Amino acid sequence: MAKKRHHEEHENLERWLVSYADFITLLFAFFTILYALGQTDKAKYQKAIESIQKAFLTTGGVFPQRGSPFTPFIKEQDKGSQVPPKPKDLGPNSKTEQEIMDRIAEQLKGIFERSTGLAADPKDIEVLKSSNGFKIRLSETMLFKANSDKLKREQIPFLFEMGKRLARLDLPIQVEGHSDRVEGLLNKDSNRQGWQLSVNRSFNILKFLVEGAEFPKQNISISGFGDVQPIASNDSPEGRRKNRRVEIAIITPDQNIKDLEW
């Protein structure tokens, strides 16, 4: 008797469809979550999360349920600071502004020391609030000799580095010259001589910043006040020393001091 031939089992070539279907299902879940996260309507967001939980986190789904269902995190509304501001934090110079001015002054002193190799006298560099921004106040000895409008050669590197940083601020500036009551006594008309000296010093700084440090000329102006805006008494040598100064006013759009990058 002839033996029966066994038919070979056919290989199932469509088993990949099962894995493909699971992959498509996972993609659908992923994009559904992204869509839910992008909605601002919290009710729809909660409803979408519940639908996903029922479809994918129950027994027999793609993933068995483990632990507690996912609950969306709802951030509590920001109620602001509960501590009222202190009186010292209010006023024209807030604590933040003062900190910024102190930081700029320290940066300028660092620039001076690195560029000249000299130690900066704290009295020679100040930063203060103004009505339209802030000012960098430099004493006469930082840039000029007594009764002279010629820039000190050894201070040129400092003025160059400061000018480069001022240019990067992209803000308008005004160079203001000031003298004391008796500066310029070589001329009989000391008042006129002091006024002219303050203007000449402002112009020479402007010229150097524009030509040497490439400061935009459309953003710079000068003024000379002579001795009409003293910050100390002209009756003492120390007072007169303070009055002989140059101030670079930086004009900010909203008249506030910004935490500027130097």
PyMOL commands that set and color helices and strands:
alter all, ss='L'
color gray80, all
select helices_A, chain A and resi 16-37+42-56+87-89+95-116+122-124+140-143+153-169+190-211+217-219+237-243
alter helices_A, ss='H'
color red, helices_A
select strands_A, chain A and resi 125-130+133-139+173-178+220-224+245-251
alter strands_A, ss='S'
color yellow, strands_A
deselect
rebuild
show_as cartoon
